[in-house]
Amino acid sequence: MREFIYYSRTAPTAGNYITEDLQACGRIDIAVHTVIATFFLSHKIRTDAKLHLVFAGPPDPQKHLELMPVTEGETGIDKIYLGKKDVSGVLKRMLYKYREGERKEVFPGFWIEKKGFLELVKDLSRQNRNIYILDPKGEDIRTAEIKPNPIFILGDHKGLPAKELKRLKTVCAPVTIGSKIYFASQTIAVVNNELDRRESEGRLPL
């Protein structure tokens, strides 16, 4: 299992803030592409990945959306249909279904709660998880030791705030995918590819 944490300073935290213009409403388009890069293969949905989205935009930051789509069973009962064109609608409905003080399962495998970015990372760190942060100054992911069930952290088009980044480096190992700056979704695709190759070659412990 691999996990990703995507933090957006601008993504909206209420369903009615998401409009048809995905770029104009807090760059929710980046979150959509991040979901696609995390889970979608050609004609298949990954079952070995989980995505945490932390939105810090208006009107009620911060919200933690946890996605691990169920792929077995009957659509509409055991699972929902998740297609590339549906992602923004799914995120919008998740935000609409948020209830104060609850960690709510909106659809099978889709959860929402009010939780901040650093709080989420600290919770995972207390579970002794292997957490990595995507950082241009980190060790090349091709040579870095990646331990079992890794979690990778990355930011939106504005990057991770400097204050949070400094704190994260005390509990996370910095890794990089190279000298060029990629989109968040492209970065996830590269990390997924690296992990897939390691698994197929027996180089990623389970």
MIVO-869889 format. One line per field, with one value per atom (N, C-alpha, C, O): atom name; x, y, z; residue number from 1; residue in three letters. Coordinates in steps of 0.02 Angstrom, whole numbers. Example, Ala and Ser with C-alpha at 12.3 -4.5 7.8 and 13.67 -1.06 7.14 Angstrom:
% residues 2
site = [N:CA:C:O:N:CA:C:O] $
xx = [660:615:660:712:642:684:645:670] $
yy = [-284:-225:-165:-166:-112:-53:2:57] $
zz = [390:390:390:423:354:357:394:402] $
pos = [1:1:1:1:2:2:2:2] $
code = [ALA:ALA:ALA:ALA:SER:SER:SER:SER] $
//
This chain:
% residues 206
site = [N:CA:C:O:N:CA:C:O:N:CA:C:O:N:CA:C:O:N:CA:C:O:N:CA:C:O:N:CA:C:O:N:CA:C:O:N:CA:C:O:N:CA:C:O:N:CA:C:O:N:CA:C:O:N:CA:C:O:N:CA:C:O:N:CA:C:O:N:CA:C:O:N:CA:C:O:N:CA:C:O:N:CA:C:O:N:CA:C:O:N:CA:C:O:N:CA:C:O:N:CA:C:O:N:CA:C:O:N:CA:C:O:N:CA:C:O:N:CA:C:O:N:CA:C:O:N:CA:C:O:N:CA:C:O:N:CA:C:O:N:CA:C:O:N:CA:C:O:N:CA:C:O:N:CA:C:O:N:CA:C:O:N:CA:C:O:N:CA:C:O:N:CA:C:O:N:CA:C:O:N:CA:C:O:N:CA:C:O:N:CA:C:O:N:CA:C:O:N:CA:C:O:N:CA:C:O:N:CA:C:O:N:CA:C:O:N:CA:C:O:N:CA:C:O:N:CA:C:O:N:CA:C:O:N:CA:C:O:N:CA:C:O:N:CA:C:O:N:CA:C:O:N:CA:C:O:N:CA:C:O:N:CA:C:O:N:CA:C:O:N:CA:C:O:N:CA:C:O:N:CA:C:O:N:CA:C:O:N:CA:C:O:N:CA:C:O:N:CA:C:O:N:CA:C:O:N:CA:C:O:N:CA:C:O:N:CA:C:O:N:CA:C:O:N:CA:C:O:N:CA:C:O:N:CA:C:O:N:CA:C:O:N:CA:C:O:N:CA:C:O:N:CA:C:O:N:CA:C:O:N:CA:C:O:N:CA:C:O:N:CA:C:O:N:CA:C:O:N:CA:C:O:N:CA:C:O:N:CA:C:O:N:CA:C:O:N:CA:C:O:N:CA:C:O:N:CA:C:O:N:CA:C:O:N:CA:C:O:N:CA:C:O:N:CA:C:O:N:CA:C:O:N:CA:C:O:N:CA:C:O:N:CA:C:O:N:CA:C:O:N:CA:C:O:N:CA:C:O:N:CA:C:O:N:CA:C:O:N:CA:C:O:N:CA:C:O:N:CA:C:O:N:CA:C:O:N:CA:C:O:N:CA:C:O:N:CA:C:O:N:CA:C:O:N:CA:C:O:N:CA:C:O:N:CA:C:O:N:CA:C:O:N:CA:C:O:N:CA:C:O:N:CA:C:O:N:CA:C:O:N:CA:C:O:N:CA:C:O:N:CA:C:O:N:CA:C:O:N:CA:C:O:N:CA:C:O:N:CA:C:O:N:CA:C:O:N:CA:C:O:N:CA:C:O:N:CA:C:O:N:CA:C:O:N:CA:C:O:N:CA:C:O:N:CA:C:O:N:CA:C:O:N:CA:C:O:N:CA:C:O:N:CA:C:O:N:CA:C:O:N:CA:C:O:N:CA:C:O:N:CA:C:O:N:CA:C:O:N:CA:C:O:N:CA:C:O:N:CA:C:O:N:CA:C:O:N:CA:C:O:N:CA:C:O:N:CA:C:O:N:CA:C:O:N:CA:C:O:N:CA:C:O:N:CA:C:O:N:CA:C:O:N:CA:C:O:N:CA:C:O:N:CA:C:O:N:CA:C:O:N:CA:C:O:N:CA:C:O:N:CA:C:O:N:CA:C:O:N:CA:C:O:N:CA:C:O:N:CA:C:O:N:CA:C:O:N:CA:C:O:N:CA:C:O:N:CA:C:O:N:CA:C:O:N:CA:C:O:N:CA:C:O:N:CA:C:O:N:CA:C:O:N:CA:C:O:N:CA:C:O:N:CA:C:O:N:CA:C:O:N:CA:C:O:N:CA:C:O:N:CA:C:O:N:CA:C:O:N:CA:C:O:N:CA:C:O:N:CA:C:O:N:CA:C:O:N:CA:C:O:N:CA:C:O:N:CA:C:O:N:CA:C:O:N:CA:C:O:N:CA:C:O:N:CA:C:O:N:CA:C:O:N:CA:C:O:N:CA:C:O:N:CA:C:O:N:CA:C:O:N:CA:C:O:N:CA:C:O:N:CA:C:O:N:CA:C:O:N:CA:C:O:N:CA:C:O] $
xx = [42:0:44:92:26:59:6:-51:26:-21:10:71:-34:-13:-53:-113:-20:-54:-43:14:-98:-95:-125:-183:-86:-109:-119:-74:-178:-194:-212:-258:-176:-192:-257:-288:-278:-333:-396:-449:-391:-449:-507:-496:-568:-624:-644:-631:-676:-695:-771:-795:-807:-880:-902:-874:-951:-972:-996:-983:-1030:-1058:-1004:-1020:-942:-887:-856:-815:-875:-849:-897:-955:-872:-912:-886:-840:-915:-892:-822:-785:-803:-735:-689:-680:-659:-621:-557:-533:-530:-470:-487:-447:-545:-563:-583:-579:-606:-628:-574:-578:-522:-469:-424:-393:-421:-379:-397:-353:-462:-485:-467:-466:-452:-431:-368:-359:-323:-261:-278:-249:-325:-346:-376:-364:-416:-447:-393:-397:-344:-290:-249:-223:-244:-208:-245:-213:-310:-350:-340:-330:-343:-334:-265:-260:-213:-145:-135:-96:-170:-162:-193:-164:-253:-293:-302:-313:-297:-317:-259:-207:-269:-226:-268:-328:-238:-276:-328:-311:-393:-448:-449:-474:-422:-418:-410:-380:-436:-425:-377:-385:-328:-281:-316:-361:-294:-318:-263:-273:-205:-148:-130:-74:-178:-163:-218:-277:-198:-245:-223:-163:-271:-255:-288:-348:-248:-273:-271:-218:-327:-330:-344:-392:-302:-314:-324:-279:-385:-404:-404:-433:-371:-365:-394:-379:-436:-468:-532:-551:-567:-629:-686:-682:-739:-751:-736:-742:-716:-711:-651:-659:-591:-531:-519:-542:-484:-460:-504:-530:-511:-548:-502:-461:-510:-471:-518:-565:-504:-542:-497:-442:-520:-481:-514:-573:-476:-503:-466:-405:-505:-480:-538:-571:-550:-610:-619:-572:-680:-697:-710:-746:-681:-686:-727:-742:-744:-782:-855:-870:-899:-969:-1012:-990:-1073:-1123:-1120:-1122:-1116:-1115:-1180:-1235:-1173:-1231:-1249:-1288:-1219:-1231:-1165:-1155:-1120:-1055:-1001:-951:-1012:-962:-997:-1056:-960:-985:-945:-889:-975:-938:-893:-916:-829:-781:-748:-709:-766:-735:-699:-709:-657:-617:-660:-642:-718:-762:-803:-835:-802:-844:-806:-837:-740:-701:-721:-730:-729:-747:-815:-826:-861:-927:-924:-960:-881:-872:-844:-868:-793:-764:-816:-820:-855:-907:-958:-978:-979:-1029:-999:-1034:-935:-903:-905:-919:-889:-890:-960:-970:-1009:-1079:-1100:-1139:-1074:-1096:-1058:-1073:-1011:-974:-1022:-1068:-1011:-1049:-1001:-955:-1012:-968:-961:-1010:-898:-883:-883:-874:-893:-895:-839:-817:-818:-779:-830:-849:-850:-908:-888:-850:-913:-903:-959:-1016:-942:-991:-1011:-1070:-962:-971:-925:-880:-933:-888:-815:-796:-775:-704:-689:-631:-740:-730:-752:-811:-703:-715:-700:-657:-735:-719:-724:-766:-681:-681:-646:-613:-653:-617:-551:-551:-497:-431:-379:-382:-332:-280:-223:-216:-185:-129:-78:-62:-53:-2:-29:6:-92:-123:-126:-112:-143:-145:-76:-69:-25:43:66:97:51:70:36:67:-28:-64:-31:-23:-13:19:89:110:124:191:188:232:136:129:115:125:93:82:146:145:201:266:265:297:227:224:288:323:303:361:340:308:357:331:388:442:373:421:390:329:430:406:441:502:403:432:464:430:529:569:626:663:634:688:758:803:765:830:837:888:787:789:832:860:836:874:835:773:870:839:798:825:735:691:716:698:756:781:833:844:865:917:899:931:848:829:800:769:810:778:705:690:660:588:564:566:541:520:448:413:425:358:302:306:249:188:203:183:238:260:204:153:213:168:209:263:183:218:176:116:209:176:196:255:148:163:110:56:129:86:55:66:17:-16:31:92:3:43:82:130:61:97:149:188:149:196:174:123:213:198:224:279:186:209:275:286:319:387:386:427:340:337:320:352:270:251:307:320:339:392:449:477:467:520:503:545:440:418:416:435:394:387:454:457:506:571:600:650:568:590:561:587:508:476:472:452:490:484:552:592:563:625:614:568:654:645:670:725:629:649:629:584:663:648:642:671:603:597:642:641:683:729:733:701:774:789:733:731:690:636:574:562:535:474:415:400:382:325:259:259:205:139:131:164:87:74:53:78:8:-17:39:42:83:139:187:214:197:241:215:253:150:120:128:141:119:127:199:209:248:318:331:364:305:315:280:309:219:184:224:230:252:292:353:370:387:446:428:463:373:352:330:344:296:275:336:337:387:448:482:505:486:518:480:511:414:374:384:391:383:390:459:467:509:577:593:649:543:554:598:629:600:644:606:637:540:501:471:426:497:472:398:374:362:291:281:225] $
yy = [-60:0:62:67:110:175:228:221:282:337:403:411:450:517:567:557:620:676:737:759:764:825:882:879:935:993:1052:1070:1080:1139:1198:1194:1252:1313:1346:1383:1332:1369:1328:1357:1262:1221:1234:1236:1242:1261:1207:1148:1228:1182:1179:1161:1196:1188:1172:1199:1128:1105:1160:1158:1210:1263:1311:1355:1302:1343:1312:1344:1251:1219:1232:1212:1265:1283:1245:1204:1260:1227:1249:1211:1310:1334:1310:1345:1251:1220:1258:1255:1294:1334:1394:1414:1424:1485:1473:1518:1412:1398:1363:1304:1402:1377:1325:1286:1323:1273:1202:1160:1189:1122:1075:1014:1104:1063:1023:967:1052:1017:956:902:965:909:853:794:872:823:783:722:817:783:739:687:760:721:655:603:659:598:550:490:577:536:504:445:542:515:461:415:469:420:353:301:354:293:264:204:304:279:249:281:187:155:146:162:122:110:56:-2:74:27:-6:-61:29:-3:51:103:36:79:44:-16:80:50:29:63:-27:-50:-48:-70:-21:-20:50:63:97:167:199:180:248:290:362:376:407:478:519:512:562:610:679:702:713:781:826:816:876:925:992:1020:1019:1082:1137:1128:1193:1247:1313:1366:1309:1369:1386:1352:1438:1459:1410:1372:1410:1457:1427:1462:1363:1330:1283:1222:1311:1268:1239:1268:1183:1140:1077:1056:1047:985:930:941:871:813:764:738:752:705:644:651:586:525:480:465:460:421:356:354:301:235:198:158:211:186:110:72:89:19:-2:33:-57:-79:-142:-161:-176:-238:-226:-181:-267:-264:-227:-212:-213:-183:-107:-78:-75:-2:26:3:76:106:76:104:18:-14:-24:2:-63:-77:-26:-19:8:54:108:102:161:211:206:181:231:234:295:351:284:339:342:298:393:403:470:511:480:541:604:656:599:657:669:721:621:625:652:666:658:671:736:736:790:853:848:877:811:802:762:776:711:671:714:710:754:798:849:863:875:923:892:923:830:796:778:779:761:747:808:803:866:927:945:969:932:945:901:922:840:791:798:762:844:853:871:911:842:858:875:837:931:955:903:874:892:846:773:730:757:688:672:715:610:582:540:486:565:537:501:527:440:403:422:402:462:488:434:425:400:343:288:302:226:173:190:194:200:216:290:308:333:405:438:439:467:495:569:593:606:677:694:667:739:763:830:850:865:927:911:895:915:899:937:940:967:1006:963:904:993:959:932:873:975:953:902:855:909:861:792:741:790:727:694:635:733:706:682:629:719:698:633:590:627:565:505:453:513:459:445:387:497:489:450:409:463:426:352:311:335:265:233:176:271:248:231:184:272:263:290:332:264:286:343:333:404:464:500:510:519:553:618:621:668:732:747:742:765:782:850:901:852:913:913:864:967:969:957:935:970:960:890:875:848:781:733:750:672:619:595:590:579:554:491:444:491:435:370:316:375:315:278:218:315:284:283:248:320:324:258:221:244:185:202:249:165:174:114:57:129:75:55:88:0:-27:23:65:18:58:133:164:161:231:281:266:339:396:453:469:485:540:604:604:659:723:771:775:807:858:913:904:971:1029:1047:1013:1101:1125:1170:1168:1212:1255:1307:1336:1320:1368:1333:1366:1267:1230:1227:1255:1192:1186:1249:1272:1276:1335:1322:1268:1373:1365:1342:1301:1370:1353:1279:1245:1255:1185:1140:1086:1163:1123:1111:1057:1162:1155:1104:1063:1105:1056:985:938:980:914:879:817:916:886:853:818:866:833:763:722:748:682:647:588:681:652:652:698:602:599:634:615:685:720:678:650:673:640:684:726:674:714:669:615:691:654:684:662:734:764:839:868:869:940:986:1044:959:1000:997:946:1050:1053:1029:1057:977:948:969:992:960:967:915:863:929:880:813:761:814:751:714:652:750:718:687:633:722:697:631:584:627:566:509:452:526:475:447:387:491:469:425:373:446:406:339:287:338:275:229:169:257:217:188:129:228:204:147:97:155:102:40:-16:48:-10:-49:-110:-13:-46:-83:-140:-51:-84:-147:-198:-143:-200:-258:-316:-242:-294:-326:-384:-288:-314:-341:-363:-339:-365:-321:-345:-256:-210:-167:-125:-176:-138:-186:-224:-187:-234:-223:-166:-277:-273:-271:-268] $
zz = [0:0:0:38:-43:-41:-30:-52:5:19:-2:-2:-20:-37:4:15:25:57:14:3:-12:-53:-13:8:-4:35:-12:-50:-10:-51:-7:34:-15:23:0:38:-62:-91:-106:-117:-106:-124:-75:-15:-101:-59:-9:-20:45:98:107:161:55:54:-17:-65:-23:-89:-135:-196:-107:-150:-177:-216:-155:-181:-243:-276:-259:-319:-377:-375:-429:-487:-548:-543:-606:-668:-687:-720:-668:-682:-626:-576:-635:-582:-565:-508:-613:-599:-556:-513:-567:-532:-460:-419:-444:-376:-336:-321:-321:-277:-308:-272:-374:-410:-390:-379:-385:-370:-428:-419:-486:-543:-528:-552:-487:-469:-426:-435:-380:-338:-380:-368:-430:-475:-511:-514:-539:-574:-527:-547:-464:-414:-401:-394:-396:-387:-446:-436:-506:-566:-567:-583:-551:-552:-499:-508:-443:-389:-405:-392:-434:-439:-508:-515:-560:-626:-665:-675:-686:-735:-798:-799:-851:-912:-900:-887:-904:-895:-826:-819:-776:-710:-656:-668:-596:-538:-490:-477:-466:-418:-354:-329:-327:-262:-209:-153:-229:-183:-161:-141:-166:-151:-110:-114:-70:-32:-40:-42:-45:-53:2:15:32:81:48:27:44:20:80:116:90:143:110:80:116:86:139:193:124:172:145:171:94:67:103:152:81:113:98:50:139:195:264:314:267:332:335:340:331:332:402:451:406:353:352:404:293:285:259:215:288:267:232:261:168:128:116:89:136:128:77:82:26:-29:-37:-45:-35:-53:-84:-51:-148:-181:-176:-187:-160:-161:-233:-270:-254:-324:-333:-389:-278:-282:-263:-225:-290:-271:-321:-377:-301:-345:-341:-287:-399:-402:-374:-391:-331:-300:-233:-195:-218:-154:-117:-63:-148:-116:-136:-101:-191:-216:-257:-273:-274:-320:-385:-386:-439:-501:-499:-487:-510:-511:-580:-597:-618:-683:-683:-639:-732:-734:-736:-708:-770:-775:-712:-705:-666:-607:-545:-494:-550:-490:-455:-394:-492:-459:-426:-372:-458:-428:-364:-316:-362:-301:-244:-188:-259:-208:-184:-124:-230:-212:-165:-116:-181:-139:-71:-20:-70:-6:39:99:11:51:74:130:31:50:109:152:111:161:227:275:231:294:351:341:409:469:525:540:556:609:664:687:684:738:719:762:655:632:583:545:584:529:490:513:433:398:334:293:326:264:216:224:167:119:69:55:41:-3:21:61:-1:20:3:-55:55:46:40:27:49:42:108:125:144:210:212:174:255:265:339:376:360:429:431:383:486:496:531:591:494:522:482:421:517:485:458:476:414:380:430:428:473:521:570:589:589:634:601:633:537:500:499:513:481:477:546:551:598:666:685:715:668:683:649:680:586:549:576:579:596:624:690:704:730:794:783:828:722:705:677:653:681:657:582:559:544:472:440:468:381:342:297:245:317:283:246:273:185:142:117:105:108:82:17:12:-34:-99:-94:-83:-102:-92:-142:-146:-181:-231:-201:-237:-137:-104:-73:-41:-82:-52:-92:-144:-66:-99:-160:-158:-213:-274:-258:-228:-277:-261:-293:-271:-346:-379:-337:-345:-292:-251:-177:-138:-157:-87:-63:-101:1:31:44:81:15:26:67:44:127:173:158:120:189:174:187:232:147:154:161:210:113:119:109:77:138:129:101:126:48:16:21:8:40:49:-6:-24:-34:-84:-80:-53:-108:-104:-171:-221:-171:-231:-271:-262:-315:-358:-319:-344:-257:-214:-170:-136:-171:-130:-57:-38:-17:54:90:74:136:173:208:234:208:235:308:329:347:418:428:468:390:394:367:394:314:283:332:335:370:419:472:492:495:545:517:550:455:424:417:422:404:392:455:452:513:574:581:619:543:548:481:478:426:360:324:335:283:243:177:140:159:96:36:38:-16:-78:-136:-131:-192:-251:-312:-314:-361:-424:-478:-535:-459:-507:-500:-457:-542:-536:-562:-545:-604:-632:-588:-555:-588:-548:-591:-643:-567:-603:-570:-513:-606:-576:-521:-522:-473:-419:-448:-426:-496:-525:-561:-558:-596:-630:-579:-591:-524:-472:-444:-434:-432:-407:-458:-439:-522:-574:-574:-582:-566:-564:-503:-508:-445:-384:-391:-374:-417:-428:-474:-461:-526:-573:-538:-548:-498:-462:-415:-411:-379:-332:-370:-348:-426:-466:-490:-487:-512:-536:-480:-488:-422:-365:-344:-327:-344:-325:-374:-354:-439:-489:-487:-507:-463:-459:-389:-376:-345:-277:-234:-186:-250:-213:-162:-128:-156:-108:-58:-75:4:54:68:67:80:95:171:194] $
pos = [1:1:1:1:2:2:2:2:3:3:3:3:4:4:4:4:5:5:5:5:6:6:6:6:7:7:7:7:8:8:8:8:9:9:9:9:10:10:10:10:11:11:11:11:12:12:12:12:13:13:13:13:14:14:14:14:15:15:15:15:16:16:16:16:17:17:17:17:18:18:18:18:19:19:19:19:20:20:20:20:21:21:21:21:22:22:22:22:23:23:23:23:24:24:24:24:25:25:25:25:26:26:26:26:27:27:27:27:28:28:28:28:29:29:29:29:30:30:30:30:31:31:31:31:32:32:32:32:33:33:33:33:34:34:34:34:35:35:35:35:36:36:36:36:37:37:37:37:38:38:38:38:39:39:39:39:40:40:40:40:41:41:41:41:42:42:42:42:43:43:43:43:44:44:44:44:45:45:45:45:46:46:46:46:47:47:47:47:48:48:48:48:49:49:49:49:50:50:50:50:51:51:51:51:52:52:52:52:53:53:53:53:54:54:54:54:55:55:55:55:56:56:56:56:57:57:57:57:58:58:58:58:59:59:59:59:60:60:60:60:61:61:61:61:62:62:62:62:63:63:63:63:64:64:64:64:65:65:65:65:66:66:66:66:67:67:67:67:68:68:68:68:69:69:69:69:70:70:70:70:71:71:71:71:72:72:72:72:73:73:73:73:74:74:74:74:75:75:75:75:76:76:76:76:77:77:77:77:78:78:78:78:79:79:79:79:80:80:80:80:81:81:81:81:82:82:82:82:83:83:83:83:84:84:84:84:85:85:85:85:86:86:86:86:87:87:87:87:88:88:88:88:89:89:89:89:90:90:90:90:91:91:91:91:92:92:92:92:93:93:93:93:94:94:94:94:95:95:95:95:96:96:96:96:97:97:97:97:98:98:98:98:99:99:99:99:100:100:100:100:101:101:101:101:102:102:102:102:103:103:103:103:104:104:104:104:105:105:105:105:106:106:106:106:107:107:107:107:108:108:108:108:109:109:109:109:110:110:110:110:111:111:111:111:112:112:112:112:113:113:113:113:114:114:114:114:115:115:115:115:116:116:116:116:117:117:117:117:118:118:118:118:119:119:119:119:120:120:120:120:121:121:121:121:122:122:122:122:123:123:123:123:124:124:124:124:125:125:125:125:126:126:126:126:127:127:127:127:128:128:128:128:129:129:129:129:130:130:130:130:131:131:131:131:132:132:132:132:133:133:133:133:134:134:134:134:135:135:135:135:136:136:136:136:137:137:137:137:138:138:138:138:139:139:139:139:140:140:140:140:141:141:141:141:142:142:142:142:143:143:143:143:144:144:144:144:145:145:145:145:146:146:146:146:147:147:147:147:148:148:148:148:149:149:149:149:150:150:150:150:151:151:151:151:152:152:152:152:153:153:153:153:154:154:154:154:155:155:155:155:156:156:156:156:157:157:157:157:158:158:158:158:159:159:159:159:160:160:160:160:161:161:161:161:162:162:162:162:163:163:163:163:164:164:164:164:165:165:165:165:166:166:166:166:167:167:167:167:168:168:168:168:169:169:169:169:170:170:170:170:171:171:171:171:172:172:172:172:173:173:173:173:174:174:174:174:175:175:175:175:176:176:176:176:177:177:177:177:178:178:178:178:179:179:179:179:180:180:180:180:181:181:181:181:182:182:182:182:183:183:183:183:184:184:184:184:185:185:185:185:186:186:186:186:187:187:187:187:188:188:188:188:189:189:189:189:190:190:190:190:191:191:191:191:192:192:192:192:193:193:193:193:194:194:194:194:195:195:195:195:196:196:196:196:197:197:197:197:198:198:198:198:199:199:199:199:200:200:200:200:201:201:201:201:202:202:202:202:203:203:203:203:204:204:204:204:205:205:205:205:206:206:206:206] $
code = [MET:MET:MET:MET:ARG:ARG:ARG:ARG:GLU:GLU:GLU:GLU:PHE:PHE:PHE:PHE:ILE:ILE:ILE:ILE:TYR:TYR:TYR:TYR:TYR:TYR:TYR:TYR:SER:SER:SER:SER:ARG:ARG:ARG:ARG:THR:THR:THR:THR:ALA:ALA:ALA:ALA:PRO:PRO:PRO:PRO:THR:THR:THR:THR:ALA:ALA:ALA:ALA:GLY:GLY:GLY:GLY:ASN:ASN:ASN:ASN:TYR:TYR:TYR:TYR:ILE:ILE:ILE:ILE:THR:THR:THR:THR:GLU:GLU:GLU:GLU:ASP:ASP:ASP:ASP:LEU:LEU:LEU:LEU:GLN:GLN:GLN:GLN:ALA:ALA:ALA:ALA:CYS:CYS:CYS:CYS:GLY:GLY:GLY:GLY:ARG:ARG:ARG:ARG:ILE:ILE:ILE:ILE:ASP:ASP:ASP:ASP:ILE:ILE:ILE:ILE:ALA:ALA:ALA:ALA:VAL:VAL:VAL:VAL:HIS:HIS:HIS:HIS:THR:THR:THR:THR:VAL:VAL:VAL:VAL:ILE:ILE:ILE:ILE:ALA:ALA:ALA:ALA:THR:THR:THR:THR:PHE:PHE:PHE:PHE:PHE:PHE:PHE:PHE:LEU:LEU:LEU:LEU:SER:SER:SER:SER:HIS:HIS:HIS:HIS:LYS:LYS:LYS:LYS:ILE:ILE:ILE:ILE:ARG:ARG:ARG:ARG:THR:THR:THR:THR:ASP:ASP:ASP:ASP:ALA:ALA:ALA:ALA:LYS:LYS:LYS:LYS:LEU:LEU:LEU:LEU:HIS:HIS:HIS:HIS:LEU:LEU:LEU:LEU:VAL:VAL:VAL:VAL:PHE:PHE:PHE:PHE:ALA:ALA:ALA:ALA:GLY:GLY:GLY:GLY:PRO:PRO:PRO:PRO:PRO:PRO:PRO:PRO:ASP:ASP:ASP:ASP:PRO:PRO:PRO:PRO:GLN:GLN:GLN:GLN:LYS:LYS:LYS:LYS:HIS:HIS:HIS:HIS:LEU:LEU:LEU:LEU:GLU:GLU:GLU:GLU:LEU:LEU:LEU:LEU:MET:MET:MET:MET:PRO:PRO:PRO:PRO:VAL:VAL:VAL:VAL:THR:THR:THR:THR:GLU:GLU:GLU:GLU:GLY:GLY:GLY:GLY:GLU:GLU:GLU:GLU:THR:THR:THR:THR:GLY:GLY:GLY:GLY:ILE:ILE:ILE:ILE:ASP:ASP:ASP:ASP:LYS:LYS:LYS:LYS:ILE:ILE:ILE:ILE:TYR:TYR:TYR:TYR:LEU:LEU:LEU:LEU:GLY:GLY:GLY:GLY:LYS:LYS:LYS:LYS:LYS:LYS:LYS:LYS:ASP:ASP:ASP:ASP:VAL:VAL:VAL:VAL:SER:SER:SER:SER:GLY:GLY:GLY:GLY:VAL:VAL:VAL:VAL:LEU:LEU:LEU:LEU:LYS:LYS:LYS:LYS:ARG:ARG:ARG:ARG:MET:MET:MET:MET:LEU:LEU:LEU:LEU:TYR:TYR:TYR:TYR:LYS:LYS:LYS:LYS:TYR:TYR:TYR:TYR:ARG:ARG:ARG:ARG:GLU:GLU:GLU:GLU:GLY:GLY:GLY:GLY:GLU:GLU:GLU:GLU:ARG:ARG:ARG:ARG:LYS:LYS:LYS:LYS:GLU:GLU:GLU:GLU:VAL:VAL:VAL:VAL:PHE:PHE:PHE:PHE:PRO:PRO:PRO:PRO:GLY:GLY:GLY:GLY:PHE:PHE:PHE:PHE:TRP:TRP:TRP:TRP:ILE:ILE:ILE:ILE:GLU:GLU:GLU:GLU:LYS:LYS:LYS:LYS:LYS:LYS:LYS:LYS:GLY:GLY:GLY:GLY:PHE:PHE:PHE:PHE:LEU:LEU:LEU:LEU:GLU:GLU:GLU:GLU:LEU:LEU:LEU:LEU:VAL:VAL:VAL:VAL:LYS:LYS:LYS:LYS:ASP:ASP:ASP:ASP:LEU:LEU:LEU:LEU:SER:SER:SER:SER:ARG:ARG:ARG:ARG:GLN:GLN:GLN:GLN:ASN:ASN:ASN:ASN:ARG:ARG:ARG:ARG:ASN:ASN:ASN:ASN:ILE:ILE:ILE:ILE:TYR:TYR:TYR:TYR:ILE:ILE:ILE:ILE:LEU:LEU:LEU:LEU:ASP:ASP:ASP:ASP:PRO:PRO:PRO:PRO:LYS:LYS:LYS:LYS:GLY:GLY:GLY:GLY:GLU:GLU:GLU:GLU:ASP:ASP:ASP:ASP:ILE:ILE:ILE:ILE:ARG:ARG:ARG:ARG:THR:THR:THR:THR:ALA:ALA:ALA:ALA:GLU:GLU:GLU:GLU:ILE:ILE:ILE:ILE:LYS:LYS:LYS:LYS:PRO:PRO:PRO:PRO:ASN:ASN:ASN:ASN:PRO:PRO:PRO:PRO:ILE:ILE:ILE:ILE:PHE:PHE:PHE:PHE:ILE:ILE:ILE:ILE:LEU:LEU:LEU:LEU:GLY:GLY:GLY:GLY:ASP:ASP:ASP:ASP:HIS:HIS:HIS:HIS:LYS:LYS:LYS:LYS:GLY:GLY:GLY:GLY:LEU:LEU:LEU:LEU:PRO:PRO:PRO:PRO:ALA:ALA:ALA:ALA:LYS:LYS:LYS:LYS:GLU:GLU:GLU:GLU:LEU:LEU:LEU:LEU:LYS:LYS:LYS:LYS:ARG:ARG:ARG:ARG:LEU:LEU:LEU:LEU:LYS:LYS:LYS:LYS:THR:THR:THR:THR:VAL:VAL:VAL:VAL:CYS:CYS:CYS:CYS:ALA:ALA:ALA:ALA:PRO:PRO:PRO:PRO:VAL:VAL:VAL:VAL:THR:THR:THR:THR:ILE:ILE:ILE:ILE:GLY:GLY:GLY:GLY:SER:SER:SER:SER:LYS:LYS:LYS:LYS:ILE:ILE:ILE:ILE:TYR:TYR:TYR:TYR:PHE:PHE:PHE:PHE:ALA:ALA:ALA:ALA:SER:SER:SER:SER:GLN:GLN:GLN:GLN:THR:THR:THR:THR:ILE:ILE:ILE:ILE:ALA:ALA:ALA:ALA:VAL:VAL:VAL:VAL:VAL:VAL:VAL:VAL:ASN:ASN:ASN:ASN:ASN:ASN:ASN:ASN:GLU:GLU:GLU:GLU:LEU:LEU:LEU:LEU:ASP:ASP:ASP:ASP:ARG:ARG:ARG:ARG:ARG:ARG:ARG:ARG:GLU:GLU:GLU:GLU:SER:SER:SER:SER:GLU:GLU:GLU:GLU:GLY:GLY:GLY:GLY:ARG:ARG:ARG:ARG:LEU:LEU:LEU:LEU:PRO:PRO:PRO:PRO:LEU:LEU:LEU:LEU] $
//
